[in-house]
Structure formats: structure tokens, C-alpha cells
Amino acid sequence: MSPGPPIGRAAVVVPCHNEARRLSHDAFAAFLRKAEHVRLIFVNDGSTDDTLARLHALSEVAPDRVSLCDLPTNVGKGEAIRTGLQRAFELDVEYCGYWDADLATPLDVILDFCDLLDAQPNTEVIFGTRVRLLGRKIERRALRHYLGRASATVISITLGLSVYDTQCGAKLFRITPEVRSLFEEPFVSGWIFDVEVIARLIHARRAGGLPPAETVIFEQPLRAWRDVEGSKIGPRDYVRAALDLARIHRRYLRR
């Protein structure tokens, strides 16, 4: 029997803001028992409910592979993830990424993404993509689906990149100097920091005379994804996202 993957293969950040009702202790615990080579970094983003207590309970499941970063005030999802990734970069791991706490994307997909990065050495970024294909189980409310498709079209045009789904909360990166640089500075956008990460990658590769960003990004259609009740995204957020997109364009993409 060949040896399994090394402990510390990947570190995944899970941002949490008032997630006490949606955090599944059993799902995270089962994954930690199964995926001994994956570390989880929970970032409590100034929660005012029982999130912190639930995270402490989770940390007891695998104390050597669970880290907890407790932010005293709410800084927003993007900054919470950036804070967690800074901690991930200090670990002896090959890959890092972030995952939504509600587990709209099942945790086992982390293992699939690790395998993809293993098999594709030139890929630096893998995005989970919510595509309704036969044989897949993508459960998304119709209004959010169509608003999401309209937003994705505008984002794709702005980036000059045929990206299908920037907003799915399941992403994994190969840890390279280039990837580290994407998260060095705070984001200028509050609502679509995922788009800003791509814009930073486009900008960095142009500045360095490297092949375009699409040569190192891989979108992987998910086998399953479900809308989880309690989403914090509302109609006004799409307006804020449009303003953020303009900021991103001015900062990174204007030639």
C-alpha cells in the first residue's frame, strides 16, 4: 500500500460571522477525521452570537489541525479571509483556500481540488463553479441564479476574462510567491473581493510579462451545491457590488 498524502497538504480558511445556527459540528468533525492532511483555520469575524463557543468545540476535535482566529470586531468577509490566509501562509502546506461556513459546497470537494492541483502543476487557482448540468445537484433559487448570471456577465466583461462564476465560496490556491502577493494588501472592495483577487492576478501577470491569468486559473463545475437559508446577501448588495467593480477596474485594469 502506498503512503497517503502528507499531513499539512492544505489549509482552508472558514470565515464565520454569526454562523452559530448554520455551523454543522458533525460535518466538520467528520471531515477532520477523514482528511488528516487538511488543516482548517476558522476566523470568527466579530460574531455576537454563539459562533465562538461552537468554534472552540470544533477545535477540540483535532487541536493539531484546527486553528481559531478571533477578531474582536466585524471586518467583513474579505478581510477575515485575508487574515486567515496570512496564517495559512505560515504553515508548512502546499495549498490554501477558503470555504463558506454554511457548507453550501461539501467539504469533500477540498480533496478533489487538491487532487486537481496535484495533476495540473501549472494551475495556481481552482474555483468551484455552480453549473446546472445533468448528473449534478445544484440547488439555487431562481432569482439568485438569474441575478448571479447577469452579474457574472458584467464581471466577465470588466475583467476581460471568460470566467463563469467568481462568487462561489469554494476556492483553493497553490501557495506561490505570486499567490501570496494577492493577499498582501487590504481589499478596496467590500462585497466582491473574489473579483478583486482575479483582478490583482491579471494586473500582476501583465506587469511581470507573464502568460495571461486564464492560463493559471481552472474552473471546476461542482457535483453538488445548495442554497442555505440565512444568506446575508440582499438586493442592495448588488448595487454595492457594481460600485466595487468600478473601483476594481480603476485600480487594477485600466491600461
C-alpha positions in Angstrom: 0.0 0.0 0.0 1.4 3.4 -1.0 1.6 6.0 1.8 -1.1 8.6 1.9 -0.6 12.3 1.4 1.4 14.2 4.0 -0.1 15.9 6.9 -0.3 19.6 6.2 -1.1 19.3 2.5 -3.7 22.1 2.5 -5.0 24.8 4.9 -8.5 26.1 4.3 -9.9 29.3 5.9 -13.5 29.3 7.0 -14.8 32.8 7.8 -17.6 33.0 10.3 -19.9 35.9 11.2 -22.9 35.0 13.4 -22.9 31.4 12.0 -23.9 29.6 15.2 -27.2 28.4 13.7 -25.6 27.2 10.4 -22.4 25.7 11.6 -22.6 21.9 11.3 -20.3 20.4 14.1 -20.9 16.9 12.8 -20.0 17.7 9.2 -16.8 19.5 10.1 -15.9 16.8 12.7 -16.4 14.0 10.2 -14.3 15.8 7.6 -11.4 16.4 10.1 -11.4 12.7 11.0 -11.4 11.7 7.3 -9.0 14.3 5.8 -5.9 14.1 8.1 -3.8 16.1 5.7 -6.1 19.2 5.7 -5.9 21.9 8.3 -8.9 24.3 9.0 -8.5 27.9 10.0 -11.7 29.3 11.4 -11.9 33.1 11.6 -14.5 34.5 14.0 -15.4 37.8 12.4 -16.7 39.7 15.4 -19.7 37.5 15.9 -22.3 38.5 18.5 -24.0 35.1 18.8 -22.6 31.7 20.0 -20.3 31.2 17.0 -17.1 31.5 19.0 -18.2 28.8 21.5 -19.1 26.5 18.7 -15.7 27.1 17.1 -14.0 26.3 20.3 -15.9 23.0 20.4 -14.8 22.2 16.9 -11.1 23.0 17.7 -11.2 20.2 20.3 -12.0 17.6 17.6 -8.5 17.9 16.1 -6.5 20.5 18.0 -3.3 19.9 16.0 -5.2 20.7 12.7 -7.7 23.4 13.7 -6.7 27.0 14.3 -9.0 29.7 15.6 -8.5 33.4 14.9 -10.9 35.6 16.9 -11.4 39.1 15.5 -12.9 41.4 18.2 -14.9 43.4 15.6 -16.6 42.6 12.3 -14.2 43.4 9.5 -16.1 41.8 6.6 -15.7 38.5 4.8 -12.9 39.5 2.5 -10.7 40.9 5.3 -11.5 37.9 7.5 -10.4 35.6 4.8 -7.2 37.6 4.1 -6.4 37.4 7.8 -6.8 33.7 7.8 -4.7 33.2 4.7 -1.9 35.2 6.3 -1.9 32.5 9.0 -2.1 29.7 6.4 1.0 31.1 4.6 3.0 30.5 7.8 2.1 26.8 7.8 4.0 24.0 6.0 1.4 23.3 3.4 1.2 23.2 -0.4 -2.2 24.6 -0.9 -4.5 27.1 0.8 -8.0 28.4 0.2 -11.3 29.4 1.7 -14.7 27.8 2.1 -18.1 29.1 3.2 -19.1 28.1 6.7 -22.6 27.1 5.7 -21.1 24.2 3.6 -23.1 25.1 0.5 -20.2 23.3 -1.1 -19.5 20.0 0.6 -16.1 19.8 2.4 -15.1 16.7 0.5 -14.6 18.9 -2.6 -11.5 20.2 -0.9 -9.9 16.8 -1.5 -11.0 16.9 -5.2 -9.4 20.3 -5.6 -6.1 19.1 -4.0 -6.1 16.2 -6.5 -6.6 18.6 -9.4 -3.7 20.8 -8.3 -1.6 17.7 -8.0 -2.4 16.7 -11.5 -2.1 20.2 -13.0 1.2 21.7 -11.9 0.7 24.8 -14.0 -2.6 25.7 -12.3 -2.4 28.1 -9.4 -6.1 28.7 -8.7 -9.1 26.5 -8.7 -12.6 27.9 -8.4 -15.7 25.9 -7.7 -18.4 26.7 -10.3 -22.1 26.3 -9.9 -23.2 25.0 -13.3 -26.5 23.2 -13.7 -25.5 20.1 -15.7 -27.2 16.7 -16.0 -25.9 14.5 -13.2 -25.1 17.4 -10.9 -27.2 18.6 -8.0 -27.1 22.4 -8.0 -29.9 23.8 -5.8 -30.1 27.6 -6.3 -33.1 29.8 -6.0 -34.2 31.1 -9.4 -34.0 34.8 -8.6 -30.5 34.5 -7.2 -29.5 32.3 -10.2 -30.5 34.9 -12.8 -29.1 37.8 -10.8 -25.9 35.9 -10.5 -25.7 35.2 -14.2 -26.3 38.8 -15.0 -23.6 39.9 -12.5 -21.2 37.3 -13.9 -21.6 38.6 -17.4 -20.8 42.1 -16.3 -17.8 40.9 -14.2 -16.5 38.8 -17.1 -16.6 41.8 -19.5 -14.9 44.1 -16.9 -12.1 41.6 -16.3 -11.8 40.7 -20.0 -11.8 37.1 -18.8 -14.4 34.4 -19.7 -15.0 33.4 -16.0 -18.3 31.7 -15.3 -18.6 32.0 -11.6 -16.5 34.3 -9.4 -18.7 34.3 -6.3 -18.8 30.6 -5.3 -17.3 30.4 -1.8 -15.1 27.4 -2.6 -11.6 28.2 -3.8 -8.1 26.7 -3.5 -4.7 28.1 -4.4 -1.3 26.7 -4.9 1.0 28.6 -2.5 3.5 30.5 -4.6 5.1 34.0 -4.2 2.5 35.2 -6.8 -0.4 33.9 -4.8 0.9 35.3 -1.5 1.2 38.7 -3.1 -2.5 38.7 -4.0 -3.4 38.9 -0.3 -0.7 41.3 1.0 -2.9 44.4 1.0 -6.4 45.0 2.2 -9.1 44.9 -0.5 -10.5 48.1 -2.0 -13.9 46.2 -2.5 -16.1 45.1 0.3 -18.6 42.9 -1.5 -16.8 41.3 -4.4 -13.3 40.7 -3.1 -13.2 37.4 -5.1 -13.3 39.6 -8.3 -10.5 41.8 -6.8 -8.3 38.7 -6.3 -8.7 37.9 -10.0 -8.1 41.5 -11.0 -4.9 41.5 -8.9 -3.8 38.3 -10.6 -4.4 39.8 -14.0 -2.5 43.0 -13.1 0.4 41.1 -11.6 0.9 38.9 -14.6 0.6 41.8 -17.0 3.2 43.8 -15.1 5.5 40.8 -14.9 5.2 40.0 -18.6 3.8 36.5 -17.7 1.2 34.5 -19.7 -2.3 35.7 -19.0 -4.3 34.9 -15.9 -6.5 32.4 -17.7 -3.5 30.1 -18.1 -3.3 29.5 -14.3 -7.0 29.6 -13.3 -9.1 26.4 -13.5 -12.9 26.5 -13.0 -14.2 23.1 -11.7 -18.0 22.5 -12.0 -19.3 21.3 -8.7 -21.1 18.0 -8.3 -23.4 19.5 -5.6 -24.2 22.9 -4.2 -27.2 24.1 -2.3 -28.6 27.5 -1.3 -28.5 27.5 2.5 -31.1 29.6 4.4 -29.8 32.6 6.2 -27.7 34.2 3.4 -26.6 37.7 4.2 -26.8 38.9 0.6 -29.7 41.2 -0.3 -30.7 43.3 -3.4 -28.8 46.4 -2.2 -25.6 44.3 -2.2 -25.8 44.0 -6.0 -25.7 47.8 -6.2 -22.7 47.9 -3.8 -21.1 45.2 -5.9 -21.4 47.4 -9.0 -19.7 50.3 -7.3 -17.0 47.9 -6.1 -16.5 46.7 -9.6 -15.9 50.2 -10.8 -13.2 50.7 -8.1 -11.6 47.4 -9.1 -11.4 48.4 -12.7 -9.9 51.8 -11.9 -7.3 50.3 -9.5 -6.1 47.3 -11.5 -7.5 47.0 -15.0 -7.3 50.5 -16.5 -4.5 50.4 -19.1 
